[in-house]
Structure formats: structure tokens, C-alpha cells
């Protein structure tokens, strides 16, 4: 029997405080290696063993959060369908 995987969206809500604009506050040079390390750290500290985490790092205005989650679901499930 084939093992079934499920992608379950989750959010981490946080704030950052700055006297600069949002564009000046966020790093634009996050490398794939850094993102992978961040995903590993969150997976290790938030979930039980064997759970993989995929992140979509962005600042999303509250009124656009639902669209961002749907985009992430499409990204995850769209790749799965192509395989």
C-alpha cells in the first residue's frame, strides 16, 4: 500500500518593529541553503520527528493572507501532480 502524504498549511504570526520601510527592513538575499536550514530548525523544534516543513517567507498584509495560503497550496500540490 502506498504511503499518503498530506500538506497541511500552518502559519507563524509575528511582528517586527522598525523605523524603516518594510522594503528596507527585509533581507532580499536569502539563499536556498539558508531557507533550507530555517525549515529544518522549525521542523525540529515545532513538530515530531519525520515531519518536513516548507516555508514561504514573505510579509503578507492581513487582507491577503488567505490568497497567500492558497498560492502555497497550489505550489505544493501542483508539483506533486506533475511527478
N, C-alpha and C positions, 0 to 999 in steps of 0.2 A: 504494500500500500504506500502510495506517495505521500510524503510529509507535506502538509499545507502550511504556508506561511501567511501571516496577516500583517499588514501595515496599519498601525494604529496611531493616528495623529495625536500629538501632545504639545503643550506649549509651556514655555517658561516665561513668565512675565516679570520684567524687571524695569528699572528706571536708571537713567544716568543723568547726572546733573552737570551742566556746563554753562559757561558764559559765551560759548561759540555757537555757530550754526551747526545743525545736525550734520551737514556735509563735511564740515571741518572737524567733527568730533569722531567720526568712524573711520577706521583704517580701511583703505581700499586695496591693500596689497596682501590680504590674507592668502597664504599659499595653500594648495591642496593638502600638503603634508600637515600644516597647522590645523586645518579643518578636520582632517582625519584624527589627529591627536585629541582635539577637543571632543569629537564624537566618542572616542574611546574612553576619555575621562568621564564624560557624562554617563555613558553606558555602564561603566564600572561602579560609579557612585550612586546612581539613581535606580538601577534595575538589577534583577537577579542575573546570575551567570547565563550566558548564551543568548542574551538579547542584544541585537545590533541597533544602533541609533544613527539616523540620517538627519542632518541639520540643514536648515535653510536660513542662513544668517542674514537678517535684514531688520530694518526698523519699519514697522508696519503701523500706519495710523489705525486707531481702533475701528473706524468705519470700513477699513479694507481688510481686516483680519480674516474674515470668512473667505474672501477671494484668495488670499494667500494660502490658506489651508487647502482649498480645492486645487490650486495650482500645484502644490506639493504632492497631493494625492495623485494627480494626473502624471506628474513626473515619475513617481514611484511605480504606479500600476502600468503606465504606458511602456516603461522599459521592460517590465515583466511580461507583457503581452507580446513584445517583439522577439523575445528569446525563443 
